[in-house]
Amino acid sequence: MQNQLPKGKEHEKTLGLFDLSILGIGAIIGTGILVLTGIVAAEDSGPAIVFSFLIAALASGLIGLCYSELTTSLPNSGSAFFYAWVSIGKFVAFLAGWTLIGVYVTTTATVANGWTGYVQSFLEVLGLNLPHKLLITPAAGGYINLPAVLMIFLMTIILTRGTSESKLINNFLVGVKIFIILLFIIVSIPHVNPSNWHPFLPYGYKGIFTGASAVFFSFLGFDALATSAEDAKDVDKNIPRAIILCLVISTSLYILVSLVMTGVVSYTKLNVSEAMSYVLIIKGHSFVAEIVSMGAVLGIMAVVFAFIYAGSNILKSMSRSAFLPQGLAKVNSKTQSPNRAIWLVGIFSAVLAGEFDLHYLALIANIGSLMVFALISLIVIILRLRYPELKRPFKVPFGKTLPVLSIIICIVLLVSISLTAWLTYLAWIILGLVVYFCYSLRHADEFNFTKDN
């Protein structure tokens, strides 16, 4: 059996190990480290947030290994959708793909919505004040979150230029983000007071796991690597290396920032969305705080870039397979980018970011991702049973042990998520079922290796 893409679907591969690693780091390091760290420390974990990040990183690492086996065995931009189609069937495949679209769109909208806060803060220091009604959604008493909408459209336009050009901009944005994080650590370390780490477990061990469920949002981005398989050079080696590399680097930075942040200021005072700037200002580093705010404005744009890119690749893969209208899979002859899919994800994300209260919509990201990650781990086991002869350049070690452990961890984290999140996810799935039974069921076929490869 040969595991390759259908003939005629190949195009120039432009992403090397460095580009893939930067893409993953750009998607992972964003809202989590710039926004969630202080809030979760204040409300859930205290200084023990470092353990929350380690638990979330452990779960992500196990899932990352499963992704590596599947991505190198079946290189395709469809991620969980494609793997489920091959191993289980088209119904589960559609649900996986539909869930991922919801995850990417709501995460993009949520991140962009939070980005407006940094823009507002940065401009206020410069003496510029945008009309308040244009900074908040109608649910909060405004007209539209205009900066979020404009930023999403900007990233959408950049992506339509093609991966070979847009990756340079993304690499720059990620570089800026890493710079401001290292700057925060270097400037703040001299102010660390170990007494601020006591008590280290103010919310007990339960707080650690509650915090882990919350900060898991921080690690959602590495799925973007799985969706980039068709654009990756030497995919058999580069995808697994990039997944592990970006997880190690991202986790290290999360832990360092958490230790420094809670060491400089008591965790009880960190319940703010701009905790890094807040800590610097308290210690008299207003100029550095402004640099960090400006860097955050640029850095968060890289997260939006990565998620629009990943979401459009899922749409392209589902459309190419007739689960959605096939016109969405059409690529631009010059840039080789799926511009229709990119614009659809961008427009949908912009509408949500500009006009809707994202507090509950953002919950889809966590619950949807955990559902997909558990499915990914299960698919590893199923594919080994159904297609033992499939070439596997990378294989998760220790047999079924690690995939099973990955599933268990996902279930544990899912149990701690609120009923509201489940109802929100269910509403999205019901909408998807309408699409499936009205369109996908009649157009899409079951996957057949002989026919499709």
DAKA-V699763 format. One record per pair of residues at least 12 apart in sequence whose C-alpha atoms are under 10 Angstrom apart, sorted by sequence separation. I is the first residue (numbers start at 1). GAP is how many residues later the second one is. D is the distance in whole Angstrom. If there is no record, write none. Layout:
i: {I	I}
gap: {GAP	GAP}
d: {D	D}
//
This chain:
i: {37	40	67	70	71	74	80	81	82	84	85	120	132	133	134	135	136	158	277	280	316	317	328	329	37	67	70	80	81	83	84	132	133	134	135	226	265	266	276	277	315	316	327	328	80	81	82	83	155	225	226	261	265	277	315	316	327	328	78	80	81	82	120	155	225	261	264	265	274	277	278	314	316	328	380	384	37	67	80	81	119	260	264	276	277	312	313	328	380	384	79	80	81	130	225	226	261	262	265	276	312	78	79	81	117	225	261	264	265	274	381	78	80	81	116	117	224	257	260	261	264	274	277	381	80	116	222	223	276	380	381	79	222	225	316	78	113	222	274	316	319	378	381	113	315	316	377	380	381	113	222	313	316	317	379	380	221	222	312	313	315	316	377	378	221	312	315	316	377	378	120	219	312	314	315	376	377	119	219	309	312	313	375	377	378	116	119	309	312	313	315	374	377	378	116	117	311	312	315	374	376	377	116	117	219	311	312	374	375	376	377	113	115	116	218	219	309	310	312	313	374	375	112	113	115	116	218	308	309	311	312	373	374	377	113	114	308	311	312	373	374	112	113	116	308	310	311	374	375	112	113	115	218	308	309	371	374	111	112	308	309	370	373	374	110	112	113	307	308	372	109	112	113	307	370	371	108	109	112	370	371	374	111	305	308	369	370	304	370	109	367	370	371	108	370	304	369	367	368	366	367	366	367	367	366	367	368	363	367	368	363	366	367	364	365	368	363	364	367	368	363	364	367	368	361	362	363	364	366	360	361	363	364	365	368	360	363	364	368	197	200	362	363	364	197	360	361	198	360	361	364	163	194	196	197	198	202	360	194	196	197	164	189	192	193	195	196	197	200	361	163	185	189	192	194	195	196	197	198	199	3	4	5	188	191	192	193	194	195	196	197	198	3	4	5	189	190	191	192	193	194	195	196	197	2	3	4	5	182	185	189	192	193	195	196	2	3	4	178	181	185	188	189	191	192	193	196	181	184	185	188	191	192	193	182	185	186	189	190	191	178	181	182	185	188	189	31	35	181	184	185	188	184	31	32	35	31	34	35	30	31	34	225	228	221	224	227	228	31	223	224	227	230	31	34	222	223	224	226	227	229	30	221	224	225	227	228	221	224	227	228	220	223	224	226	227	188	191	221	224	224	227	185	188	184	188	191	184	187	181	184	188	180	184	187	188	187	184	187	184	183	184	183	184	180	183	184	180	183	107	180	181	324	180	323	324	107	179	180	323	107	180	181	325	177	180	181	324	325	104	176	179	180	323	324	103	104	177	178	322	323	326	176	177	178	322	323	325	104	176	177	180	321	322	323	324	104	175	176	177	179	322	323	324	174	176	177	178	319	322	323	173	176	177	318	321	322	323	100	173	175	176	177	321	322	173	174	175	176	177	320	321	173	174	177	319	321	172	173	174	176	318	321	172	173	174	175	170	173	174	170	173	174	172	173	170	171	321	170	173	169	170	170	169	170	167	166	167	34	80	23	26	30	79	22	26	29	79	82	217	220	25	79	80	155	159	163	217	220	223	20	23	26	27	30	34	77	79	80	154	155	158	159	219	14	15	19	22	23	26	29	30	33	77	78	79	155	156	217	218	221	14	15	19	22	25	26	29	47	48	77	78	79	152	155	156	159	160	214	216	217	220	223	13	14	21	22	24	25	46	47	76	77	78	79	151	155	159	216	217	219	220	223	12	13	14	19	20	22	23	26	46	47	48	49	75	76	77	78	154	155	215	12	15	19	22	25	26	29	46	47	48	49	75	76	77	78	152	156	214	217	14	18	22	25	46	47	48	52	55	56	59	75	76	77	121	148	151	152	155	156	159	213	216	217	220	240	46	47	48	51	54	55	71	72	75	76	77	151	155	213	216	240	45	46	47	48	52	53	56	57	67	71	74	75	76	118	239	240	45	46	47	48	52	53	55	56	60	67	70	71	74	75	117	118	121	152	236	237	44	45	46	48	51	52	55	56	59	68	71	72	75	117	213	236	237	44	45	46	49	50	51	52	53	54	55	56	57	61	64	67	68	71	235	236	44	45	48	49	52	53	56	57	60	63	64	67	71	114	118	42	43	44	45	48	49	51	52	53	55	56	59	60	63	75	114	41	42	45	46	47	49	50	51	52	53	54	55	56	57	61	64	75	125	41	44	45	46	49	50	52	53	54	56	57	60	64	72	73	74	44	45	48	49	52	53	56	60	72	73	43	44	45	52	71	72	75	126	44	45	46	53	71	72	125	41	44	45	49	53	72	40	41	43	44	45	68	69	72	122	123	40	43	44	68	71	72	122	68	71	121	122	162	40	41	44	68	69	70	122	123	162	165	40	68	69	122	123	160	161	164	39	40	67	68	121	122	160	162	163	164	67	68	120	121	122	161	162	163	164	37	40	66	68	118	119	122	161	162	163	36	39	40	64	65	68	118	119	122	160	161	162	64	65	67	68	117	118	121	159	160	161	162	37	118	119	120	160	162	36	37	64	65	118	119	159	160	161	36	64	65	118	119	159	160	63	64	117	118	159	160	36	37	115	116	160	32	33	36	61	62	115	118	157	160	32	35	60	61	64	114	115	156	159	160	31	32	34	60	115	159	32	33	112	115	157	31	32	61	114	115	156	157	31	32	60	61	155	156	159	30	32	112	156	28	29	30	58	111	112	115	156	157	28	29	57	111	153	156	27	28	29	30	57	112	155	156	27	28	29	111	112	154	27	28	57	58	108	111	152	153	25	27	28	57	110	152	153	156	24	26	27	28	56	57	108	109	152	24	25	26	27	28	107	108	111	152	153	24	25	27	54	57	107	108	149	152	153	213	216	23	24	26	27	53	54	108	109	149	152	23	24	53	105	108	109	151	152	213	214	24	25	54	104	107	108	149	150	213	21	23	24	50	53	54	106	107	148	149	152	212	213	20	23	24	50	53	104	105	148	149	152	213	214	22	52	104	105	108	148	149	209	210	213	214	20	21	50	51	103	104	146	148	149	150	209	212	213	20	23	49	50	53	104	105	145	148	149	20	49	50	101	104	105	145	147	148	149	210	50	51	101	104	105	144	145	146	147	209	210	20	50	103	104	145	146	20	49	50	101	102	144	145	146	48	49	100	101	104	144	145	20	47	48	100	101	143	144	145	20	46	47	50	101	142	143	144	15	19	20	47	49	101	142	15	19	47	48	97	100	101	13	15	16	17	47	100	137	140	13	14	15	16	17	46	47	98	137	138	139	140	13	14	15	16	17	21	25	29	33	37	41	97	98	136	137	138	139	140	12	13	14	15	16	17	20	21	24	25	28	29	33	37	49	97	136	137	138	139	11	12	13	14	15	16	19	20	23	24	27	28	38	47	48	135	136	137	138	139	10	11	12	13	15	17	18	21	22	23	24	25	26	29	30	33	34	37	38	41	42	46	47	97	98	134	136	137	9	10	12	13	17	20	21	24	25	28	29	33	37	41	46	47	97	136	137	13	16	17	20	21	24	25	28	29	32	33	45	46	15	16	17	18	19	20	21	22	23	24	25	27	28	34	38	17	18	21	22	25	26	29	33	37	38	42	43	46	94	5	17	20	21	25	29	33	37	41	42	43	93	98	16	17	20	21	24	41	42	97	18	40	41	42	43	17	21	39	41	42	43	38	39	41	42	94	38	39	40	41	42	93	94	38	39	40	79	38	39	40	78	82	91	37	38	39	77	78	81	90	36	37	38	39	77	78	79	80	81	36	37	38	39	77	78	79	82	35	36	37	38	39	77	78	81	82	85	35	36	37	38	76	77	78	81	108	109	112	113	35	36	37	38	76	77	78	79	108	112	34	35	36	37	77	78	82	105	109	110	113	114	34	35	38	77	78	105	108	109	110	112	113	33	34	35	38	76	77	104	105	108	109	112	113	31	33	34	78	105	106	107	108	109	110	111	112	33	34	78	102	105	106	109	110	113	101	105	106	108	109	113	114	104	105	108	109	113	106	107	102	105	106	109	110	111	105	110	109	110	107	110	111	106	109	110	109	110	106	107	108	106	107	110	105	106	107	105	106	107	108	34	103	106	107	34	102	103	105	106	107	102	103	104	105	103	104	34	102	103	102	103	100	101	103	104	31	34	99	100	103	104	30	34	99	102	103	101	102	31	99	100	30	31	99	100	103	29	30	98	99	29	30	100	27	30	31	96	99	100	26	27	29	30	96	99	26	27	28	29	30	26	27	28	96	97	26	27	96	25	26	27	95	96	25	26	27	28	23	24	26	27	96	22	23	26	27	96	25	26	23	24	23	27	92	22	23	23	84	81	84	87	88	80	83	84	87	79	80	83	86	87	84	87	88	80	81	84	87	88	80	83	84	87	79	83	86	87	84	87	88	80	84	87	83	86	87	86	67	70	63	66	70	66	69	64	67	70	60	63	66	67	70	9	59	62	63	66	69	63	64	65	66	67	60	63	64	66	67	70	59	63	66	62	65	66	74	73	74	73	74	72	73	72	73	71	72	73	70	71	72	73	103	69	70	71	72	102	12	68	69	70	11	68	69	70	11	68	69	70	99	102	67	68	69	102	66	67	68	69	65	66	67	99	65	66	98	99	102	65	66	98	64	65	63	96	98	99	62	95	98	97	98	66	65	66	95	98	65	94	95	98	63	94	62	63	66	62	65	94	95	62	63	64	91	94	62	63	62	63	61	62	91	59	60	63	90	91	94	59	62	63	94	58	59	59	60	91	59	60	90	91	94	58	59	90	56	91	93	55	56	59	90	90	91	89	90	56	89	90	88	89	88	85	86	87	85	86	85	86	84	85	86	82	1	1	2	3	1	2	3	1	2	3	1	6	5	4	6	7	3	6	7	2	5	6	1	2	4	5	1	3	4	3	2	1}
gap: {12	12	12	12	12	12	12	12	12	12	12	12	12	12	12	12	12	12	12	12	12	12	12	12	13	13	13	13	13	13	13	13	13	13	13	13	13	13	13	13	13	13	13	13	14	14	14	14	14	14	14	14	14	14	14	14	14	14	15	15	15	15	15	15	15	15	15	15	15	15	15	15	15	15	15	15	16	16	16	16	16	16	16	16	16	16	16	16	16	16	17	17	17	17	17	17	17	17	17	17	17	18	18	18	18	18	18	18	18	18	18	19	19	19	19	19	19	19	19	19	19	19	19	19	20	20	20	20	20	20	20	21	21	21	21	22	22	22	22	22	22	22	22	23	23	23	23	23	23	24	24	24	24	24	24	24	25	25	25	25	25	25	25	25	26	26	26	26	26	26	27	27	27	27	27	27	27	28	28	28	28	28	28	28	28	29	29	29	29	29	29	29	29	29	30	30	30	30	30	30	30	30	31	31	31	31	31	31	31	31	31	32	32	32	32	32	32	32	32	32	32	32	33	33	33	33	33	33	33	33	33	33	33	33	34	34	34	34	34	34	34	35	35	35	35	35	35	35	35	36	36	36	36	36	36	36	36	37	37	37	37	37	37	37	38	38	38	38	38	38	39	39	39	39	39	39	40	40	40	40	40	40	41	41	41	41	41	42	42	43	43	43	43	44	44	45	45	46	46	47	47	48	48	50	51	51	53	54	54	54	55	55	55	56	56	56	57	57	57	57	58	58	58	58	59	59	59	59	59	60	60	60	60	60	60	61	61	61	61	62	62	62	62	62	63	63	63	64	64	64	64	65	65	65	65	65	65	65	66	66	66	67	67	67	67	67	67	67	67	67	68	68	68	68	68	68	68	68	68	68	69	69	69	69	69	69	69	69	69	69	69	69	70	70	70	70	70	70	70	70	70	70	70	70	71	71	71	71	71	71	71	71	71	71	71	72	72	72	72	72	72	72	72	72	72	72	72	73	73	73	73	73	73	73	74	74	74	74	74	74	75	75	75	75	75	75	76	76	76	76	76	76	77	79	79	79	80	80	80	81	81	81	81	81	82	82	82	82	83	83	83	83	83	84	84	84	84	84	84	84	84	85	85	85	85	85	85	86	86	86	86	87	87	87	87	87	88	89	89	89	90	90	91	91	92	92	92	93	93	95	95	95	96	96	96	97	98	101	101	104	105	105	106	107	108	108	108	109	109	110	111	111	111	112	112	112	113	113	113	113	114	114	114	114	115	115	115	115	115	116	116	116	116	116	116	117	117	117	117	117	117	117	118	118	118	118	118	118	119	119	119	119	119	119	119	119	120	120	120	120	120	120	120	120	121	121	121	121	121	121	121	122	122	122	122	122	122	122	123	123	123	123	123	123	123	124	124	124	124	124	124	124	125	125	125	125	125	126	126	126	126	126	126	127	127	127	127	128	128	128	129	129	129	130	130	131	131	131	132	132	133	133	135	136	136	138	139	139	143	143	144	144	144	144	145	145	145	145	145	145	145	146	146	146	146	146	146	146	146	146	147	147	147	147	147	147	147	147	147	147	147	147	147	147	148	148	148	148	148	148	148	148	148	148	148	148	148	148	148	148	148	149	149	149	149	149	149	149	149	149	149	149	149	149	149	149	149	149	149	149	149	149	149	150	150	150	150	150	150	150	150	150	150	150	150	150	150	150	150	150	150	150	150	151	151	151	151	151	151	151	151	151	151	151	151	151	151	151	151	151	151	151	152	152	152	152	152	152	152	152	152	152	152	152	152	152	152	152	152	152	152	153	153	153	153	153	153	153	153	153	153	153	153	153	153	153	153	153	153	153	153	153	153	153	153	153	153	154	154	154	154	154	154	154	154	154	154	154	154	154	154	154	154	155	155	155	155	155	155	155	155	155	155	155	155	155	155	155	155	156	156	156	156	156	156	156	156	156	156	156	156	156	156	156	156	156	156	156	156	157	157	157	157	157	157	157	157	157	157	157	157	157	157	157	157	157	158	158	158	158	158	158	158	158	158	158	158	158	158	158	158	158	158	158	158	159	159	159	159	159	159	159	159	159	159	159	159	159	159	159	160	160	160	160	160	160	160	160	160	160	160	160	160	160	160	160	161	161	161	161	161	161	161	161	161	161	161	161	161	161	161	161	161	161	162	162	162	162	162	162	162	162	162	162	162	162	162	162	162	162	163	163	163	163	163	163	163	163	163	163	164	164	164	164	164	164	164	164	165	165	165	165	165	165	165	166	166	166	166	166	166	167	167	167	167	167	167	167	167	167	167	168	168	168	168	168	168	168	169	169	169	169	169	170	170	170	170	170	170	170	170	170	170	171	171	171	171	171	171	171	171	172	172	172	172	172	172	172	172	172	172	173	173	173	173	173	173	173	173	173	174	174	174	174	174	174	174	174	174	174	175	175	175	175	175	175	175	175	175	175	175	175	176	176	176	176	176	176	176	176	176	176	176	177	177	177	177	177	177	178	178	178	178	178	178	178	178	178	179	179	179	179	179	179	179	180	180	180	180	180	180	181	181	181	181	181	182	182	182	182	182	182	182	182	182	183	183	183	183	183	183	183	183	183	183	184	184	184	184	184	184	185	185	185	185	185	186	186	186	186	186	186	186	187	187	187	187	187	187	187	188	188	188	188	189	189	189	189	189	189	189	189	189	190	190	190	190	190	190	191	191	191	191	191	191	191	191	192	192	192	192	192	192	193	193	193	193	193	193	193	193	194	194	194	194	194	194	194	194	195	195	195	195	195	195	195	195	195	196	196	196	196	196	196	196	196	196	196	197	197	197	197	197	197	197	197	197	197	197	197	198	198	198	198	198	198	198	198	198	198	199	199	199	199	199	199	199	199	199	199	200	200	200	200	200	200	200	200	200	201	201	201	201	201	201	201	201	201	201	201	201	201	202	202	202	202	202	202	202	202	202	202	202	202	203	203	203	203	203	203	203	203	203	203	203	204	204	204	204	204	204	204	204	204	204	204	204	204	205	205	205	205	205	205	205	205	205	205	206	206	206	206	206	206	206	206	206	206	206	207	207	207	207	207	207	207	207	207	207	207	208	208	208	208	208	208	209	209	209	209	209	209	209	209	210	210	210	210	210	210	210	211	211	211	211	211	211	211	211	212	212	212	212	212	212	212	212	213	213	213	213	213	213	213	214	214	214	214	214	214	214	215	215	215	215	215	215	215	215	216	216	216	216	216	216	216	216	216	216	216	216	217	217	217	217	217	217	217	217	217	217	217	217	217	217	217	217	217	217	218	218	218	218	218	218	218	218	218	218	218	218	218	218	218	218	218	218	218	218	219	219	219	219	219	219	219	219	219	219	219	219	219	219	219	219	219	219	219	219	220	220	220	220	220	220	220	220	220	220	220	220	220	220	220	220	220	220	220	220	220	220	220	220	220	220	220	220	221	221	221	221	221	221	221	221	221	221	221	221	221	221	221	221	221	221	221	222	222	222	222	222	222	222	222	222	222	222	222	222	223	223	223	223	223	223	223	223	223	223	223	223	223	223	223	224	224	224	224	224	224	224	224	224	224	224	224	224	224	225	225	225	225	225	225	225	225	225	225	225	225	225	226	226	226	226	226	226	226	226	227	227	227	227	227	228	228	228	228	228	228	229	229	229	229	229	230	230	230	230	230	230	230	231	231	231	231	232	232	232	232	232	232	233	233	233	233	233	233	233	234	234	234	234	234	234	234	234	234	235	235	235	235	235	235	235	235	236	236	236	236	236	236	236	236	236	236	237	237	237	237	237	237	237	237	237	237	237	237	238	238	238	238	238	238	238	238	238	238	239	239	239	239	239	239	239	239	239	239	239	239	240	240	240	240	240	240	240	240	240	240	240	241	241	241	241	241	241	241	241	241	241	241	241	242	242	242	242	242	242	242	242	242	242	242	242	243	243	243	243	243	243	243	243	243	244	244	244	244	244	244	244	245	245	245	245	245	246	246	247	247	247	247	247	247	248	248	249	249	251	251	251	252	252	252	253	253	254	254	254	255	255	255	256	256	256	257	257	257	257	258	258	258	258	259	259	259	259	259	259	260	260	260	260	261	261	262	262	262	263	263	264	264	264	264	265	265	265	265	265	265	266	266	266	266	266	267	267	268	268	268	269	269	269	269	269	270	270	270	270	271	271	271	272	272	272	272	272	272	273	273	273	273	273	273	274	274	274	274	274	275	275	275	275	275	276	276	276	277	277	277	277	277	278	278	278	278	279	279	279	279	279	280	280	280	280	280	281	281	282	282	283	283	283	284	284	286	288	291	291	291	291	292	292	292	292	293	293	293	293	293	294	294	294	295	295	295	295	295	296	296	296	296	297	297	297	297	298	298	298	299	299	299	300	300	300	301	306	306	307	307	307	308	308	309	309	309	310	310	310	310	310	311	311	311	311	311	311	312	312	312	312	312	313	313	313	313	313	313	314	314	314	315	315	315	316	317	317	318	318	319	319	320	320	321	321	321	322	322	322	322	322	323	323	323	323	323	324	324	324	324	325	325	325	325	326	326	326	326	326	326	327	327	327	327	328	328	328	328	329	329	329	329	330	330	330	330	330	331	331	331	332	332	333	333	333	333	334	334	334	335	335	336	337	337	337	337	338	338	338	338	339	339	340	340	340	341	341	341	341	342	342	342	342	342	343	343	344	344	345	345	345	346	346	346	346	346	346	347	347	347	347	348	348	349	349	349	350	350	350	350	350	351	351	351	353	353	353	354	354	354	354	355	355	356	356	357	357	357	358	358	359	360	360	360	361	361	362	362	363	363	363	365	386	387	387	387	388	388	388	389	389	389	390	443	444	445	445	445	446	446	446	447	447	447	448	448	448	448	449	449	449	450	451	452}
d: {8	9	8	10	9	9	10	5	9	7	10	10	10	8	6	7	10	9	5	9	6	7	5	7	9	9	7	7	6	9	9	9	9	8	8	8	10	10	8	7	7	4	8	5	10	8	9	10	10	7	10	8	7	9	7	8	9	9	10	10	5	8	8	10	9	7	7	10	10	6	10	10	9	10	9	10	9	10	6	4	10	10	9	8	7	9	9	9	9	10	9	7	8	10	8	9	10	9	9	9	9	10	8	9	8	7	7	9	9	10	9	8	10	8	7	10	10	9	10	9	9	8	10	7	8	9	9	9	10	8	10	9	7	10	10	10	9	9	9	7	9	9	7	9	9	10	9	7	9	9	8	9	9	10	9	10	10	8	9	8	9	6	9	7	10	7	6	9	5	7	9	10	8	9	9	9	7	8	8	10	8	8	10	9	9	8	10	10	5	8	9	9	6	7	8	10	8	5	8	9	9	6	6	10	8	8	8	10	10	9	10	7	8	6	9	9	9	9	8	10	7	8	9	9	7	10	10	9	7	9	6	8	5	10	8	8	7	6	9	8	8	8	6	9	9	10	9	9	10	5	9	9	9	10	9	9	6	9	8	6	9	9	7	8	9	10	10	9	6	9	8	7	10	10	9	7	10	9	7	6	8	10	10	10	8	9	8	10	10	8	10	8	8	8	7	10	10	9	10	9	7	8	10	7	8	9	9	9	7	9	9	9	7	10	9	10	8	6	9	7	5	8	7	10	10	9	8	9	10	7	8	10	7	9	10	7	8	6	10	8	10	9	8	9	10	10	7	10	7	9	9	10	10	10	7	9	10	10	10	7	6	10	10	9	9	10	5	9	10	10	8	9	10	6	9	8	7	9	9	10	10	9	8	9	9	8	9	6	9	7	8	10	7	7	7	9	9	10	8	5	8	10	5	8	10	6	7	7	8	7	6	5	6	9	8	10	8	9	10	8	6	7	9	8	4	8	10	9	8	10	8	6	8	9	9	10	9	8	9	9	9	10	9	7	9	8	10	10	8	9	8	7	9	9	10	8	6	10	10	8	9	10	9	9	8	7	9	7	8	10	7	6	10	9	10	10	9	9	9	8	10	10	8	8	8	9	8	7	5	6	10	10	8	8	10	7	10	10	9	9	10	9	9	8	7	7	8	8	8	9	9	8	10	8	10	9	8	10	8	8	8	8	10	10	9	9	7	9	8	9	7	8	8	5	9	9	9	9	9	8	10	9	9	8	9	6	9	7	9	9	10	8	8	7	6	9	9	10	9	9	4	10	9	6	10	7	8	9	10	6	6	9	9	9	9	8	9	10	8	9	10	9	7	8	10	10	7	8	10	6	5	9	7	5	10	9	5	9	9	9	10	6	8	6	8	10	8	8	10	10	10	8	6	6	9	9	10	9	5	9	10	9	9	9	8	9	10	10	7	6	9	6	9	9	9	8	8	10	6	10	9	9	7	10	8	10	9	10	10	9	8	8	9	8	9	8	9	9	10	10	8	10	9	9	7	7	9	9	8	9	9	7	8	9	8	9	9	5	9	9	8	9	9	10	10	8	7	8	7	5	8	10	9	9	8	5	10	9	7	10	10	7	8	9	6	7	9	8	8	9	7	6	9	8	7	7	8	10	10	10	6	7	10	9	6	10	9	10	10	10	6	8	4	9	9	7	6	7	7	9	10	9	9	10	9	10	9	10	10	8	8	8	8	9	9	8	7	6	9	9	9	9	9	8	7	7	10	9	10	9	8	6	9	9	8	6	9	7	7	8	9	9	9	8	9	8	5	6	10	9	9	10	9	5	6	9	10	9	8	8	8	10	8	9	10	10	10	7	7	8	10	10	8	9	9	5	6	8	10	9	10	9	8	9	6	8	9	8	9	9	9	9	6	9	6	9	9	10	10	7	6	10	9	5	10	9	5	8	8	9	9	10	10	8	7	10	9	9	8	10	7	7	9	6	6	6	7	9	10	9	8	9	8	10	6	8	9	6	9	9	9	9	8	8	8	9	9	9	10	8	9	8	7	10	7	7	8	8	6	5	6	7	8	7	10	8	7	10	8	10	10	9	9	8	7	9	9	4	9	10	5	9	8	10	7	10	10	10	8	8	10	10	10	8	8	9	10	9	9	9	10	10	9	10	10	9	5	9	7	9	9	7	10	9	7	8	9	9	9	10	5	5	9	8	7	8	8	10	6	8	9	7	8	9	8	5	10	10	9	7	9	9	8	8	8	9	6	6	9	9	9	9	10	10	5	9	10	9	7	10	10	10	8	9	9	7	8	7	9	8	9	9	10	9	8	9	10	10	10	9	10	9	9	6	7	8	6	9	10	9	8	10	9	9	5	8	6	8	8	8	10	8	9	10	9	10	9	5	8	10	10	7	10	9	10	8	10	6	6	7	10	10	7	10	7	7	6	8	8	7	9	5	8	10	9	9	10	8	10	10	9	7	9	10	9	9	10	6	9	8	8	10	8	7	6	8	8	9	7	6	8	6	10	9	6	10	7	9	10	8	9	9	9	8	8	10	9	9	8	8	10	6	10	9	7	7	10	10	7	8	10	9	9	7	8	10	9	10	10	10	9	7	7	10	7	9	9	4	7	9	8	7	8	7	8	8	9	10	6	10	7	10	8	10	9	7	10	9	7	8	10	9	9	6	8	7	9	8	6	9	5	10	9	8	9	8	9	8	6	8	8	7	9	8	5	9	10	10	7	10	6	9	4	7	6	9	6	7	10	9	8	7	10	9	10	8	8	8	10	8	9	9	9	9	5	10	10	9	6	8	7	7	10	8	8	9	7	7	10	9	9	5	10	9	7	9	9	10	9	6	8	8	9	10	6	10	9	10	9	9	7	10	9	9	8	7	8	8	6	9	8	6	9	7	8	10	9	10	5	9	8	8	10	7	10	10	7	9	8	7	7	10	9	9	10	9	6	7	9	10	9	9	8	7	9	9	8	8	8	9	7	9	10	6	9	8	10	7	7	9	10	5	9	9	10	9	6	6	10	8	8	10	7	7	10	9	6	9	7	9	10	10	5	10	9	10	9	8	8	9	8	6	8	9	7	6	9	7	7	9	9	9	4	9	9	9	9	6	10	5	7	10	7	9	7	8	8	6	9	8	10	7	10	10	10	8	9	8	9	9	10	9	7	9	9	10	9	9	10	8	7	10	9	9	8	6	9	9	10	9	9	6	6	8	8	8	9	8	9	8	9	7	6	5	5	9	9	9	9	9	8	8	7	9	10	6	6	7	8	9	4	6	6	8	9	8	9	7	9	8	10	10	10	10	8	8	5	7	6	8	7	5	7	9	9	10	7	9	7	10	8	10	9	10	9	8	6	8	10	8	8	9	6	9	9	9	8	8	10	10	9	9	9	10	8	10	8	8	9	9	9	7	9	9	9	9	7	9	9	9	9	5	9	5	9	5	10	6	6	7	8	6	10	7	9	9	10	7	7	6	7	6	8	7	9	8	9	9	8	9	9	10	10	9	8	9	10	9	8	10	10	9	9	8	8	8	7	8	8	9	9	8	9	8	9	9	10	8	9	6	10	6	6	8	8	10	10	5	8	9	10	9	10	9	9	9	6	5	9	10	9	8	7	9	10	10	9	9	6	7	7	9	7	5	7	9	9	9	8	9	9	9	8	6	8	9	5	4	10	9	9	10	9	6	6	8	9	8	9	10	9	7	7	10	10	9	9	10	9	10	7	9	9	6	7	8	9	9	9	8	8	6	5	8	8	10	8	7	10	6	9	6	8	8	9	9	9	9	5	9	8	8	10	9	8	9	9	8	8	6	9	9	8	5	9	10	9	9	9	9	7	7	10	6	7	6	10	5	10	10	6	10	7	8	10	8	9	8	8	6	6	6	8	9	9	7	10	9	9	8	8	8	8	9	9	9	9	10	10	7	7	6	6	10	8	5	10	9	4	10	10	9	9	8	8	8	7	10	10	8	8	9	9	10	9	6	8	8	9	8	9	8	9	6	8	10	10	9	9	6	6	9	10	6	9	9	8	8	10	10	9	7	6	10	9	8	10	7	9	10	9	9	9	6	7	7	7	4	7	8	10	10	9	10	9	10	8	9	6	9	8	9	9	8	7	10	10	10	9	7	7	7	6	7	10	9	5	10	8	8	9	10	10	8	8	9	9	7	8	9	9	6	10	8	8	10	10	8	9	9	7	7	8	9	6	5	6	9	6	8	9	10	9	9	8	9	8	9	9	6	8	10	9	7	7	9	10	10	9	8	7	10	9	10	10	10	10	9	8	10	8	7	9	8	7	10	8	8	9	9	10	10	8	8	10	7	6	9	6	7	10	6	9	9	8	9	10	10	10	9	9	7	9	10	9	10	9	8	10	9	9	10	10	9	7	8	10	6	7	8	7	10	10	10	8	6	7	10	10	9	9	10	9	8	9	9	8	9	9	7	6	9	10	10	9	7	9	6	9	9	5	7	7	9	6	8	8	10	6	9	10	7	10	9	9	9	8	10	7	8	7	9	5	9	10	7	5	10	8	7	10	8	6	9	9	10	8	10	9	8	9	8	8	6	8	7	10	6	10	8	10	9	10	10	9	9	9	7	6	10	9	8	9	7	7	10	9	8	8	10	9	9	7	8	9	7	10	10	9	10	10	10	9	7	8	6	6	9	9	9	8	9	8	10	10	10	8	6	9	9	10	9	9	9	10	9	6	9	9	8	10	9	7	8	9	10	10	9	10	10	8	7	9	9	6	9	6	7	9	7	9	9	8	8	7	6	6	8	10	9	8	9	9	10	9	7	7	7	7	6	8	9	8	10	10	9	9	9	8	6	7	8	8	5	8	9	9	6	8	10	6	7	7	9}
//
